[in-house]
Amino acid sequence: MRKRKRAFTSEQDDHVDESWLIPYADLLTLLLALFIVLYAASTVDKEKYQSLMESFQSELTGTKIESVHAGLSPNPSSQQPEVGLPEEVVKGESNDKELDVLRQQLESYINNNSLQDMVSLQETEKGIEVSLKDVILFDSGRANLKENSYQTLNGLVGLINTVPNQISIEGHTDNVPAHNTVYKSNWELSAARAASVLHYFESQSVQASRLQFSGFGEYQPLYPNDSVENRQSNRRVTVVILRGS
């Protein structure tokens, strides 16, 4: 009897309890699935994220989930990269490049036509501003375009139509009061001149939906109105090719 008892005890000692391996393996599987989900959460690919969530749910529940996104690594679209800049940023950068090319073309146009004394160009936060002195466009105190101004404006039309941006046309005067029966103030004169340029642009196939105008009168001068030259510089129409929104 004593020997039989020792043999039984020896058999118990030789048997190793391996039941802990099952929960350990489940724990490793869950940790793996968790790390995969955390990685997926750091990307923007919606379809990939959905497929990983389905796989994670399948691991937790032990059930098979049918999905059109089956698998942990769906093939990315050939047209859209998984990670990229927002569409608005891409469009903004593209528009800035187009405006930069347009600015260079406008500079060449001004230089090639010897318009440096009458037309100035600058780039601002609003966009590209082309300022034309009133003497190249109008007679004194008038808002009807002079016939010899058409060639200059036609050159601008051809260039601004290379981009889809909105066009703002701004009229400015000096501080000498408008003494005629047509315009009671410099506001009205400046607005009428801007409107004349707008209508001419429209007649030359610039889309009307792109155009707007304003009259600032004497209240946004470039220089103090203390000399003939300064007043002449302040009397102007500015064509602004606005930056894309």
C-alpha positions as CSV (number, residue, x, y, z in Angstrom):
1,M,0.0,0.0,0.0
2,R,2.8,2.4,0.8
3,K,4.5,1.8,-2.6
4,R,1.3,2.4,-4.5
5,K,0.8,5.7,-2.8
6,R,4.3,6.9,-3.7
7,A,3.7,6.0,-7.3
8,F,0.5,8.0,-7.4
9,T,2.3,11.0,-5.9
10,S,5.1,10.7,-8.5
11,E,2.6,10.7,-11.4
12,Q,1.0,13.9,-10.0
13,D,4.4,15.6,-9.8
14,D,5.2,14.7,-13.4
15,H,2.0,16.3,-14.8
16,V,2.4,20.0,-15.5
17,D,-0.7,22.2,-15.5
18,E,-0.7,24.1,-18.9
19,S,-4.2,25.6,-18.6
20,W,-2.7,29.1,-18.2
21,L,-1.5,29.1,-21.8
22,I,-5.1,29.6,-23.1
23,P,-5.8,33.0,-21.4
24,Y,-2.2,34.0,-22.1
25,A,-2.6,33.4,-25.8
26,D,-5.9,35.3,-25.8
27,L,-4.2,38.2,-24.0
28,L,-1.4,38.4,-26.6
29,T,-4.0,38.3,-29.4
30,L,-6.0,41.2,-27.8
31,L,-2.8,43.2,-27.3
32,L,-1.8,42.7,-31.0
33,A,-5.3,43.8,-32.1
34,L,-5.1,46.8,-29.8
35,F,-1.8,48.0,-31.2
36,I,-3.1,47.5,-34.8
37,V,-6.1,49.7,-34.0
38,L,-3.9,52.4,-32.3
39,Y,-1.7,52.4,-35.4
40,A,-4.7,52.7,-37.7
41,A,-6.1,55.6,-35.6
42,S,-3.0,57.7,-36.5
43,T,-3.9,57.6,-40.3
44,V,-6.7,59.3,-42.2
45,D,-7.7,56.3,-44.4
46,K,-11.4,55.7,-43.5
47,E,-11.7,52.4,-45.3
48,K,-8.5,51.0,-43.7
49,Y,-9.7,52.1,-40.3
50,Q,-13.1,50.5,-40.7
51,S,-11.5,47.2,-41.8
52,L,-9.2,47.2,-38.8
53,M,-12.1,47.9,-36.5
54,E,-14.0,45.0,-37.9
55,S,-11.0,42.7,-37.5
56,F,-10.6,43.8,-33.9
57,Q,-14.3,43.1,-33.2
58,S,-13.9,39.7,-34.8
59,E,-11.0,38.9,-32.4
60,L,-13.0,40.0,-29.4
61,T,-16.2,38.2,-30.2
62,G,-14.8,35.2,-32.0
63,T,-17.2,35.7,-34.9
64,K,-16.5,36.3,-38.6
65,I,-17.6,39.6,-39.9
66,E,-18.4,39.9,-43.6
67,S,-17.2,43.2,-45.1
68,V,-16.2,44.6,-48.4
69,H,-13.1,45.8,-46.7
70,A,-12.1,42.4,-45.5
71,G,-8.4,42.1,-44.5
72,L,-6.1,44.2,-42.5
73,S,-4.3,45.8,-45.5
74,P,-6.9,46.9,-48.1
75,N,-5.4,48.1,-51.4
76,P,-5.2,51.9,-51.4
77,S,-6.8,53.8,-54.2
78,S,-4.5,54.6,-57.1
79,Q,-6.0,58.1,-57.4
80,Q,-5.9,59.2,-53.8
81,P,-2.9,58.7,-51.5
82,E,-3.6,57.4,-48.0
83,V,-1.9,60.4,-46.4
84,G,-1.9,63.8,-48.0
85,L,-2.6,67.5,-47.6
86,P,-6.2,68.7,-47.3
87,E,-7.8,69.6,-50.6
88,E,-8.1,73.3,-49.6
89,V,-4.4,73.6,-49.0
90,V,-3.5,71.9,-52.3
91,K,-5.9,74.3,-54.1
92,G,-4.4,77.3,-52.3
93,E,-0.9,76.4,-53.2
94,S,-1.9,75.8,-56.8
95,N,-3.6,79.2,-57.0
96,D,-0.6,80.9,-55.5
97,K,1.6,79.4,-58.2
98,E,-0.8,80.6,-60.9
99,L,-0.8,84.1,-59.5
100,D,3.0,84.1,-59.4
101,V,3.1,83.2,-63.1
102,L,0.5,85.9,-63.8
103,R,2.5,88.5,-61.9
104,Q,5.5,87.8,-64.0
105,Q,3.5,88.0,-67.2
106,L,2.0,91.4,-66.1
107,E,5.5,92.7,-65.3
108,S,6.6,91.7,-68.8
109,Y,3.5,93.3,-70.4
110,I,4.1,96.6,-68.6
111,N,7.8,96.6,-69.5
112,N,7.3,95.6,-73.1
113,N,4.7,98.3,-73.7
114,S,6.7,101.0,-71.8
115,L,3.9,101.5,-69.4
116,Q,6.0,101.9,-66.3
117,D,5.1,105.6,-65.8
118,M,1.4,104.9,-66.1
119,V,0.9,101.5,-64.7
120,S,2.3,100.0,-61.5
121,L,2.2,96.5,-60.1
122,Q,2.4,95.1,-56.6
123,E,1.5,91.9,-54.7
124,T,-0.4,92.3,-51.5
125,E,-2.4,90.1,-49.1
126,K,-5.5,90.7,-51.2
127,G,-3.8,89.6,-54.4
128,I,-2.1,91.2,-57.4
129,E,-2.9,94.9,-57.7
130,V,-2.5,96.7,-61.1
131,S,-2.9,100.4,-60.7
132,L,-3.6,102.6,-63.8
133,K,-3.3,106.4,-63.5
134,D,-6.5,108.1,-64.5
135,V,-4.8,110.0,-67.4
136,I,-4.3,106.8,-69.3
137,L,-8.0,106.0,-69.0
138,F,-10.1,109.2,-68.6
139,D,-10.3,112.8,-69.3
140,S,-10.3,115.1,-66.3
141,G,-13.5,114.8,-64.3
142,R,-15.0,112.2,-66.6
143,A,-15.8,108.5,-66.3
144,N,-16.0,107.5,-70.0
145,L,-13.0,105.5,-71.1
146,K,-10.8,107.2,-73.7
147,E,-10.5,105.2,-76.9
148,N,-6.7,104.9,-76.7
149,S,-7.1,103.2,-73.3
150,Y,-8.6,100.1,-75.0
151,Q,-5.3,98.6,-76.1
152,T,-3.9,98.8,-72.5
153,L,-7.0,97.2,-71.0
154,N,-7.2,94.5,-73.7
155,G,-3.7,93.4,-72.6
156,L,-4.9,93.1,-69.0
157,V,-8.0,91.2,-70.1
158,G,-5.9,88.6,-71.9
159,L,-3.7,88.0,-68.9
160,I,-6.3,88.0,-66.1
161,N,-8.4,85.5,-68.1
162,T,-5.5,83.0,-67.6
163,V,-6.7,82.5,-64.0
164,P,-10.2,82.0,-62.5
165,N,-9.9,84.4,-59.6
166,Q,-12.3,87.1,-58.7
167,I,-11.5,90.6,-60.0
168,S,-12.1,93.7,-57.9
169,I,-11.9,97.1,-59.6
170,E,-11.3,100.1,-57.3
171,G,-11.7,103.7,-58.2
172,H,-9.7,106.5,-56.4
173,T,-9.4,110.3,-56.7
174,D,-7.4,113.1,-55.2
175,N,-8.9,115.5,-52.7
176,V,-9.9,118.2,-55.2
177,P,-13.8,118.4,-55.2
178,A,-15.6,117.2,-58.3
179,H,-17.0,120.4,-59.9
180,N,-19.4,119.3,-62.5
181,T,-23.1,118.6,-62.9
182,V,-22.7,114.9,-63.4
183,Y,-20.9,113.8,-60.2
184,K,-21.7,115.5,-56.9
185,S,-18.7,114.0,-55.1
186,N,-15.4,112.2,-55.6
187,W,-17.1,109.0,-54.3
188,E,-19.4,109.0,-57.2
189,L,-16.7,109.9,-59.7
190,S,-14.4,107.1,-58.4
191,A,-17.2,104.6,-58.4
192,A,-18.3,105.6,-62.0
193,R,-14.8,105.2,-63.3
194,A,-14.4,101.7,-61.7
195,A,-17.8,100.7,-63.1
196,S,-16.6,101.8,-66.6
197,V,-13.6,99.6,-66.4
198,L,-15.8,96.7,-65.2
199,H,-18.3,97.1,-68.1
200,Y,-15.4,97.1,-70.5
201,F,-13.9,93.9,-69.1
202,E,-17.4,92.3,-69.3
203,S,-17.6,93.3,-73.0
204,Q,-14.3,91.6,-73.6
205,S,-15.5,88.2,-72.3
206,V,-14.5,88.4,-68.7
207,Q,-17.2,86.5,-66.8
208,A,-19.5,89.0,-65.0
209,S,-19.7,86.7,-62.0
210,R,-16.0,87.3,-61.4
211,L,-16.3,91.1,-61.4
212,Q,-17.0,93.7,-58.6
213,F,-16.2,97.4,-58.2
214,S,-15.9,100.0,-55.5
215,G,-15.4,103.7,-55.2
216,F,-13.1,105.0,-52.5
217,G,-13.1,108.7,-53.5
218,E,-10.2,110.6,-51.9
219,Y,-9.9,108.5,-48.8
220,Q,-7.2,105.9,-49.7
221,P,-4.5,108.1,-51.2
222,L,-1.1,106.7,-52.0
223,Y,0.6,110.0,-51.2
224,P,-0.3,113.3,-49.5
225,N,-2.3,115.5,-51.8
226,D,0.3,118.3,-51.5
227,S,1.6,118.4,-55.1
228,V,0.5,118.1,-58.6
229,E,2.5,114.8,-59.1
230,N,1.1,113.3,-55.9
231,R,-2.5,114.2,-56.8
232,Q,-2.0,112.6,-60.2
233,S,-0.7,109.4,-58.6
234,N,-3.7,109.3,-56.3
235,R,-6.1,109.5,-59.2
236,R,-6.2,105.9,-60.3
237,V,-8.1,102.8,-61.0
238,T,-6.8,99.6,-59.4
239,V,-7.5,96.2,-60.8
240,V,-7.1,93.6,-58.1
241,I,-6.8,89.9,-59.0
242,L,-7.9,88.5,-55.7
243,R,-6.4,85.5,-54.1
244,G,-8.5,82.3,-54.0
245,S,-10.6,81.9,-50.8
